[in-house]
Amino acid sequence: MTKKPIDLLQQYWKHTSFREPQEAIIDAVLQRKDTFALLPTGGGKSICFQIPALLLPGTCLVISPLVALMQDQVNNLNALGIKAAAIVGGTSLTDIDAILDNCLYGEYKLLYLSPERLEQTWLLERIENLKISLIAVDEAHCISQWGNDFRPAYLKINQLRKLFSSVGIIALTGSANKRVIADICTNLELKDVALFTKSFYRDNLIYGVYQVENKEAIVERILQKNPFPTIIYVRSRKETQLLAQQLNQKNYKANFFHGGLNTFEKKKRLDDWMAEKTPIMVATNAFGMGIDKKNVRNVIHLQLPENLENYYQEAGRAGRDESKAFASLLLSPSEPKTVEDWCKENIFDKAFLKLVYRKLNNYLSIGLGEGYNTSYSFSFNQFCLHYKFPYTLTYNALQFLDRQAICRLTPNSNNKTQVQFVVSSSELLDYVYDNERQENVLLQIIRHYPGIHEYNTPINLAFISEQVHEPILFIQECLQTWHQENLCIFTPEEHDLELTFYEAWEEDKTIYRTFPFLEQQNKLKREQYEAIYFYAQNDDICKNKILLQYFDEKLEQNCGTCSTCLQRSKKKTTVSLTQIKELVLLHLQREEVASASELEIALNLSIQDILVVLQILVEQQQIKLNNKNQYSLI
């Protein structure tokens, strides 16, 4: 008997029913219709092409820009007993041959590719010989010049339409407005499109924007009120470590996550968070891709994200079980930056792009006509220091060149370092005899690098970390300590980035083709920041209304739960400044000290009124402010 989609859902994913509108999407795909699915975060996009792939004869070709997400989906499918493979940047020619042969003979039901691979003629010729059942384009907004993270390589996907004219295409995205949807359908040459959209409105998710003086104190208050799985987004890697450390010192179980961690550490931290051994994750936006944890109750942003698309995706990781959850954006009184200030720091012009590209080739000693298909490791910090380049703008420029397929930019996760022991093994063991953790590290290094006493030996910190189940940072601290005690010579690896060039250096001519895209990107980025700036600053319009309007959706009634709606309900009861002064003085008499944020919560009054009254009381010398931003009576 022929299996139905619901049978496969129950067999592999152990669900008894589809989410709306998954089943209708799957039916359209099985009817060989070109299909567009706009499913916001947590909507279950991947099942919409994975189930048809199992039911249709042949191999489903999946185009995705995110290597980590591709590998994650392949691993998950293989764990379910579904044969799938991915061809990514590091896949060898031998492995590619084997994968394509397996597809040819029906072994793999899904084959994942990055869009850049479609620029390789020989690979397209091999794919042309396969029995392709379906073409799935994930993160389809990348094909639109109006979409977030536009990638020109995505424009090559329409070649597949020419090669497989009778094969259906499904385009999927979690964020697109009407202009982006139209652009995607045109670029993919979709015909008689079956269009499915799910509302962006999440009635269980409570959005809040709060101006606060002490972000860490408010984070603690949120965690005390909702002691459940939480994601805290910050901007820098250093901030992730610092805040996680502060929370652990106060007996919260927290860990940190960012793109610079090796694969082993990322997996361990993710597993610990999923299992709720460390239910609080402090992370950069590198965390969250492909993660589907149902019971996240808090998503807290401590800085303004770059755009509403990113904010909606990240905030939407809360409350996927449809229970009440909170998405809180905490801003200091000096935030957010004005549109003009933000643009100066984050948007670069073609003159700066040309300068960075020219200096990069000089720095790596690449001659004219050279560089094609070559890889270089280098220190990004040293590069910026050498040419006095601003860090953020320079990294943005390198990322732009990556998206334009001029080069591939990857963090250097190999993280090898040079070590030579200058005393005997017995002396080393005597030094660490009362420290079991250091002893384990030492024994692993001696065991795996037998020549380490004779010469400077490159060692793989990620490998040692995996063997001893210790973080890389601890191993580096051990080596640094031994170096200071004259037990070894320790030379840490300074190269933190790797670049692979897809084109030879022909001075500025190499990047001429990217200039129109840069102009379009800069226009879009400014519009996006203006939108999220308005979301953060406006205190008159319901936050859900602002979000939905951005995605071309209309909410008739105010949500009644966001920070704006709650503040509006507070304002209905007017209180004079004199009354507020009396309430503040009474509270400080009772509690001795309190911050403005604590007074706002305790007195149930607007922060603006509280700050005005506090300023008056300070000027009247009735209260004073300490170095912890707390007020007390004089």
C-alpha positions in Angstrom: 0.0 0.0 0.0 1.3 3.5 -0.9 2.2 5.5 2.1 0.7 8.9 2.8 2.5 12.0 4.1 0.9 11.5 7.6 2.3 7.9 7.7 5.8 9.2 7.2 5.3 12.0 9.7 4.3 9.4 12.3 7.0 6.9 11.3 10.0 9.2 11.2 9.1 12.3 13.2 6.7 10.7 15.7 4.1 13.4 15.3 0.4 12.6 15.0 -0.6 15.7 13.0 0.8 18.4 10.8 1.0 22.0 11.7 -1.1 24.4 9.6 -0.4 24.7 6.6 2.2 22.0 6.2 -0.1 19.3 4.8 -1.5 21.6 2.1 2.0 22.6 1.1 3.1 18.9 0.9 0.0 18.1 -1.2 0.9 21.0 -3.7 4.5 19.7 -4.0 3.3 16.1 -4.6 1.1 17.5 -7.4 4.3 18.8 -9.0 3.2 22.4 -8.5 5.7 25.2 -8.1 5.2 26.2 -4.5 6.1 29.2 -2.2 6.0 28.7 1.6 6.4 31.6 3.9 6.5 30.1 7.4 7.8 32.3 10.2 10.3 30.9 12.7 9.3 27.6 14.2 6.8 26.9 11.4 8.4 23.6 10.4 9.7 24.5 6.9 12.0 21.5 6.3 9.3 18.8 6.6 7.5 20.5 3.6 10.2 19.2 1.2 11.6 16.3 3.2 8.4 14.3 3.2 7.7 14.8 -0.5 11.3 13.7 -1.1 10.6 10.4 0.5 7.4 9.9 -1.5 8.7 10.9 -5.0 11.0 8.7 -7.0 14.5 10.1 -7.3 16.6 12.6 -5.3 15.4 15.9 -3.9 18.0 18.7 -4.6 18.1 21.2 -1.6 19.8 24.5 -2.1 20.8 26.2 1.2 23.3 29.0 2.0 24.0 27.8 5.5 26.7 25.1 5.7 26.0 24.5 9.4 22.3 24.1 8.8 22.8 21.8 5.9 25.1 19.5 8.0 22.6 19.7 10.9 19.7 18.6 8.7 21.7 15.8 7.1 22.8 14.5 10.5 19.2 14.6 11.8 17.9 12.8 8.7 20.6 10.1 8.9 19.8 9.6 12.5 16.1 9.0 11.5 17.2 6.4 9.0 16.7 8.7 6.0 19.7 8.7 3.5 20.9 12.3 2.8 24.2 13.9 2.0 25.6 17.4 1.6 28.3 18.8 -0.8 29.9 21.8 1.0 33.1 23.8 0.6 35.3 21.2 2.3 34.0 18.1 0.5 36.7 16.4 -1.5 36.4 15.5 -5.2 36.5 11.8 -4.2 33.6 12.2 -1.8 31.6 14.3 -4.3 32.0 11.5 -6.9 30.8 8.9 -4.3 27.9 11.0 -3.3 26.7 11.7 -6.8 27.1 8.0 -7.7 25.0 7.1 -4.7 22.3 9.6 -5.9 22.5 8.1 -9.4 21.7 4.6 -8.1 19.0 5.8 -5.8 20.8 5.6 -2.5 20.3 9.2 -1.3 16.8 10.8 -1.1 18.1 14.3 -0.4 21.2 16.1 -1.7 22.1 19.4 -0.1 24.2 22.0 -2.0 25.3 25.6 -1.4 24.3 28.0 -4.2 28.0 28.7 -5.0 28.3 25.1 -6.1 26.0 25.8 -9.0 28.7 28.0 -10.5 30.8 24.9 -11.2 30.0 23.6 -14.7 31.4 20.1 -14.1 29.1 19.7 -11.1 26.0 20.8 -13.0 26.8 18.3 -15.7 26.9 15.5 -13.2 23.7 16.7 -11.5 22.0 16.8 -15.0 22.4 13.0 -15.2 20.6 12.4 -11.9 16.9 11.7 -11.5 15.8 14.8 -9.6 12.4 14.6 -8.0 12.1 18.1 -6.5 14.2 21.2 -6.2 13.9 22.9 -2.7 15.3 26.4 -2.3 15.7 27.1 1.5 16.2 30.6 2.8 14.8 31.8 -0.6 14.9 35.5 0.4 18.6 35.3 -0.4 17.7 35.3 -4.1 16.0 38.7 -3.9 17.9 41.9 -4.1 15.4 43.3 -1.6 15.8 40.4 0.8 17.9 40.2 3.9 21.4 38.6 3.1 21.0 38.8 -0.7 23.5 36.4 -2.3 24.1 36.8 -6.1 25.1 33.1 -6.3 21.4 32.3 -5.7 20.6 33.8 -9.1 22.3 30.8 -10.6 19.5 28.6 -9.3 17.3 29.3 -12.3 19.8 27.2 -14.3 18.2 24.2 -12.6 14.9 25.3 -14.0 16.4 25.0 -17.5 18.0 21.6 -16.8 14.8 20.1 -15.1 11.9 22.0 -16.7 9.3 19.4 -15.6 10.5 19.2 -12.0 8.6 21.2 -9.4 10.4 23.9 -7.3 9.5 24.8 -3.7 10.9 28.1 -2.3 10.9 28.5 1.5 11.7 31.4 3.8 10.9 32.6 7.3 10.9 36.3 6.5 9.7 38.1 3.3 7.3 40.9 2.5 5.3 41.2 -0.7 8.1 42.8 -2.7 10.6 40.1 -1.8 8.0 37.3 -2.6 7.4 38.7 -6.0 11.2 39.0 -6.7 11.8 35.4 -5.6 9.1 34.0 -7.8 10.4 36.0 -10.8 14.1 35.0 -10.3 13.2 31.3 -9.8 10.9 31.5 -12.8 8.1 29.9 -10.8 4.9 29.1 -12.8 1.3 29.1 -11.5 2.6 29.3 -7.9 0.8 27.7 -5.0 1.4 30.4 -2.4 1.2 29.6 1.3 1.8 32.1 4.1 1.4 31.8 7.8 0.6 34.8 9.9 3.6 36.4 11.7 1.4 37.1 14.7 2.3 35.1 17.8 -0.4 35.7 20.5 1.6 33.8 23.2 4.8 35.9 22.7 4.9 39.1 24.7 7.2 41.7 23.1 8.8 44.3 25.3 11.2 47.2 24.8 12.6 48.7 28.0 14.9 51.6 28.7 16.9 50.6 31.7 19.9 51.8 33.6 21.3 48.5 34.7 20.8 45.7 32.2 22.3 42.9 34.2 20.0 43.7 37.2 16.9 43.5 34.9 18.2 40.3 33.3 18.4 38.8 36.8 14.9 40.0 37.6 13.6 38.4 34.4 15.3 35.1 35.3 13.9 35.1 38.8 10.4 35.7 37.6 10.7 33.1 34.8 13.3 30.5 35.8 13.0 28.6 32.5 15.2 28.0 29.4 16.5 31.3 28.2 18.6 32.8 25.4 20.3 36.1 26.0 21.7 37.7 22.8 24.6 40.1 23.0 26.8 41.6 20.2 30.3 40.4 20.9 32.1 37.1 21.8 33.7 38.8 24.8 30.3 39.9 26.2 29.0 36.3 26.0 31.8 35.0 28.2 31.6 38.0 30.7 27.8 37.8 31.2 27.8 34.0 31.5 30.5 34.2 34.1 28.6 36.9 36.1 25.4 34.8 36.1 27.3 31.7 37.2 28.8 33.6 40.1 25.3 34.4 41.2 24.3 30.7 41.1 22.5 30.7 37.7 23.4 27.8 35.4 24.7 29.6 32.3 27.0 29.0 29.4 28.1 31.0 26.4 28.1 30.4 22.6 29.7 32.2 19.7 31.0 31.4 16.2 34.6 31.1 17.4 34.1 27.9 19.3 35.2 24.7 17.8 32.7 22.1 16.6 33.1 19.9 19.7 32.5 22.8 22.1 29.5 24.1 20.1 27.9 20.6 20.2 28.5 20.1 23.9 27.1 23.5 24.9 24.1 23.0 22.7 23.5 19.5 24.1 23.8 20.8 27.7 21.4 23.7 27.0 18.9 21.3 25.3 19.1 18.9 28.2 18.8 22.0 30.6 22.0 21.3 32.4 22.8 24.9 31.6 19.3 26.4 30.8 20.7 29.9 30.2 22.6 30.5 27.0 24.4 33.8 26.5 25.2 34.0 22.8 25.9 36.0 19.7 23.6 35.6 16.7 25.6 32.5 15.8 23.3 30.6 18.1 19.9 29.5 17.1 20.2 28.3 13.5 18.2 25.1 13.1 17.5 24.9 16.8 14.0 23.9 17.8 13.6 23.8 21.6 9.9 24.1 22.5 10.0 25.4 26.0 12.2 28.5 25.8 10.5 31.1 27.9 12.7 34.1 27.6 14.7 35.6 24.7 16.5 38.7 25.8 18.4 41.1 23.6 20.9 43.4 25.3 21.6 45.4 22.1 19.5 46.4 19.1 19.7 43.9 16.3 20.5 45.1 12.8 17.1 44.6 11.4 13.6 43.4 12.2 14.0 40.2 10.2 16.8 39.1 12.5 15.0 40.2 15.6 11.8 38.4 14.6 13.7 35.2 13.9 15.7 35.4 17.2 12.8 36.4 19.4 10.6 33.7 17.8 12.8 31.0 19.4 10.7 31.6 22.5 7.4 29.9 23.1 7.3 27.4 20.3 5.2 25.1 22.5 2.5 27.9 22.3 2.8 28.7 26.0 3.3 32.2 27.3 6.8 33.5 26.6 8.7 36.8 26.6 10.8 38.6 24.0 12.6 41.5 25.8 14.8 44.2 24.3 16.8 46.1 26.9 18.3 49.4 26.0 20.3 51.9 28.0 19.3 55.6 28.1 21.9 56.3 25.4 20.5 53.6 23.0 19.7 53.1 20.3 22.1 54.9 18.1 20.6 57.4 15.6 20.3 56.2 12.0 23.1 58.5 10.9 25.5 57.3 13.6 24.7 53.7 12.9 25.2 54.1 9.1 28.7 55.7 9.7 29.8 52.7 11.8 28.2 49.9 9.7 27.8 51.0 6.1 30.8 51.3 3.8 31.1 52.7 0.2 32.8 51.3 -2.9 35.9 53.4 -2.2 36.4 51.7 1.1 35.7 48.3 -0.4 38.3 48.8 -3.1 40.8 49.9 -0.5 40.2 46.9 1.8 40.4 44.5 -1.2 43.7 46.1 -2.5 45.3 46.1 0.9 44.2 42.5 1.6 46.0 41.3 -1.6 49.1 43.3 -0.6 49.0 42.0 2.9 48.8 38.4 1.7 51.5 39.1 -1.0 49.2 38.1 -3.9 50.5 39.3 -7.3 48.5 40.4 -10.3 46.7 37.5 -11.9 47.3 35.3 -8.9 45.2 34.1 -6.0 42.6 32.0 -7.8 41.5 29.0 -5.7 44.2 29.6 -3.1 43.7 29.8 0.7 45.4 32.0 3.3 45.2 32.1 7.1 45.8 35.5 8.7 45.1 37.5 11.8 42.2 39.8 11.2 43.2 42.1 14.2 46.7 42.4 12.9 45.5 43.2 9.4 43.2 46.0 10.8 46.0 47.4 13.0 48.5 47.4 10.2 46.3 49.5 8.0 44.4 51.4 10.8 41.1 50.0 9.5 38.0 50.1 11.7 37.1 46.6 12.7 33.4 46.5 12.2 33.4 48.1 8.7 36.4 46.0 7.6 34.7 42.7 8.7 31.5 43.8 7.0 33.5 44.5 3.8 35.0 41.0 3.9 31.6 39.4 4.5 30.3 41.3 1.5 33.1 39.9 -0.7 32.2 36.4 0.7 28.5 36.9 -0.3 29.6 38.1 -3.7 31.6 34.9 -4.3 34.9 36.9 -4.6 36.3 34.8 -1.7 35.2 32.5 1.1 35.6 33.8 4.6 35.8 31.2 7.4 36.9 31.4 11.1 40.1 29.3 11.5 38.6 26.5 13.6 41.7 24.3 13.2 43.3 26.4 16.0 46.7 24.7 16.1 49.4 26.0 18.3 53.2 25.4 18.6 54.5 23.7 21.8 57.9 22.3 22.8 58.7 20.8 26.2 62.1 21.9 27.5 62.2 19.6 30.6 61.7 15.8 30.9 58.4 14.1 31.1 59.1 13.1 34.7 59.7 16.7 35.7 56.5 17.7 34.0 54.5 15.0 35.8 56.0 16.0 39.2 54.8 19.6 38.5 51.2 18.5 37.9 50.9 15.5 40.3 48.4 17.3 42.6 46.3 18.7 39.7 44.3 15.9 38.0 42.9 18.2 35.2 46.3 19.5 34.2 47.8 16.0 34.4 45.1 14.7 32.0 46.0 17.4 29.5 49.7 16.8 29.8 49.4 13.0 29.3 47.3 13.4 26.2 49.8 15.8 24.7 52.8 13.6 25.5 50.9 10.5 24.2 49.9 12.0 20.8 53.0 14.1 20.0 56.1 12.0 20.7 58.6 14.5 19.2 57.4 17.4 21.4 60.6 17.3 23.5 62.8 17.7 20.5 61.2 20.5 18.4 58.4 23.0 18.2 55.3 20.8 17.5 52.0 22.0 16.0 49.2 20.6 18.3 45.5 20.6 17.6 43.8 22.1 20.6 40.3 21.0 19.4 41.5 17.4 19.3 43.1 17.5 22.8 39.9 19.3 24.1 37.8 16.4 22.8 40.0 13.7 24.3 40.1 15.2 27.8 36.6 16.7 27.8 38.0 20.1 28.8 37.4 23.5 27.1 40.1 24.9 24.8 40.5 27.9 27.1 41.5 25.6 30.0 44.2 23.9 27.8 45.6 27.3 26.7 45.7 28.3 30.4 47.7 25.2 31.2 50.2 25.8 28.4 50.6 29.4 29.4 51.2 28.4 33.0 53.8 25.8 32.0 55.4 28.4 29.7 55.7 30.9 32.6 57.3 28.2 34.8 59.9 27.5 32.0 58.6 24.0 31.4 57.8 24.6 27.8 57.9 27.0 24.9 54.3 28.0 24.0 53.5 29.8 20.8 49.7 30.4 20.4 48.1 30.4 17.0 47.4 34.0 16.0 45.6 33.3 12.6 41.9 33.6 13.3 40.6 33.8 9.7 41.0 31.8 6.6 40.3 33.2 3.1 39.9 31.2 -0.1 39.8 33.3 -3.2 37.4 32.3 -6.0 38.9 34.9 -8.4 42.4 36.1 -9.3 43.4 39.6 -8.3 43.1 41.9 -11.3 43.2 45.1 -9.1 39.8 46.9 -8.8 38.5 45.2 -12.0 37.9 42.0 -10.0 35.2 43.6 -7.9 33.6 46.0 -10.4 30.7 43.6 -10.8 29.9 43.9 -7.1 29.3 47.7 -7.0 25.7 47.7 -8.1 24.9 45.1 -5.4 26.8 47.2 -2.8 24.7 50.3 -3.6 21.5 48.2 -3.3 22.7 46.6 -0.1 23.5 50.0 1.5 20.0 51.3 0.6 18.4 48.2 2.1 20.5 48.2 5.3 19.6 51.8 6.0 15.9 51.1 5.5 16.1 48.1 7.7 17.8 50.0 10.5 15.3 52.8 10.2 12.6 50.2 10.7 14.1 48.6 13.9 15.0 52.0 15.2 11.3 53.0 14.9 10.3 49.7 16.6 12.6 50.5 19.5 11.9 54.2 19.9 8.2 54.4 19.3 6.1 54.2 22.4 2.7 55.0 20.9 2.0 52.1 18.5 1.5 48.4 19.6 4.8 46.5 19.1 2.9 43.6 17.3 1.3 46.1 15.0 4.7 47.5 14.0 6.2 44.1 13.4 3.3 42.8 11.4 3.1 46.0 9.3 6.8 45.5 8.4 5.9 42.1 7.0 2.9 43.5 5.1 0.4 42.1 7.5 -2.3 44.0 9.4 -3.4 43.6 13.0 -6.8 45.1 13.6 -6.7 45.3 17.4 -3.8 46.2 19.7 -2.3 43.0 21.2 -2.9 44.3 24.8 0.2 42.5 26.1 3.3 44.3 24.7 5.2 46.9 26.6 3.5 49.8 24.7 0.0 48.4 25.3 0.8 47.9 29.0 2.4 51.4 29.3 -0.7 52.8 27.7 -2.9 51.2 30.3 -0.7 52.7 33.0 -1.1 56.2 31.5 -4.8 56.0 31.8 -4.4 56.6 35.5 -2.7 60.0 35.8 -0.6 60.8 38.7 0.9 64.2 39.4 4.6 64.8 39.9 4.0 65.8 43.5 2.3 62.5 44.2 5.1 60.6 42.4 7.7 62.5 44.6 5.9 61.4 47.7 5.7 57.8 46.5 9.4 57.7 45.7 10.4 59.2 49.0 8.2 56.8 50.9 9.6 53.8 49.0 13.2 54.9 49.7 12.4 55.4 53.4 11.1 51.8 53.5 13.7 50.1 51.2 16.7 52.4 51.8 18.1 52.1 48.2 16.5 51.5 44.8 17.3 52.0 41.1 15.1 53.8 38.7 14.1 50.5 37.1 13.2 49.1 40.6 11.1 52.1 41.3 9.3 51.8 38.0 8.3 48.2 38.8 7.5 48.8 42.5 5.4 51.9 41.9 3.9 50.8 38.5 4.7 54.1 36.9 6.3 55.1 33.7 10.1 55.2 33.6 10.0 58.7 32.0 8.0 60.1 35.0 10.3 58.3 37.5 13.5 59.8 35.9 12.0 63.3 35.9 11.1 63.1 39.6 14.5 61.6 40.6 16.3 64.4 38.8 14.2 67.0 40.7 14.8 65.2 44.1 18.6 65.1 43.4 18.7 68.8 42.5 16.7 69.5 45.7 19.3 67.5 47.6 16.6 65.2 49.1 18.2 62.0 47.6 21.6 61.0 46.3 22.9 58.5 43.6 25.6 55.9 44.4 28.1 54.2 42.0 25.6 51.4 41.5 23.0 53.7 40.0 20.9 53.4 43.2 19.1 56.2 44.9 18.8 56.8 48.7 17.7 59.5 51.1 20.1 62.1 52.2 
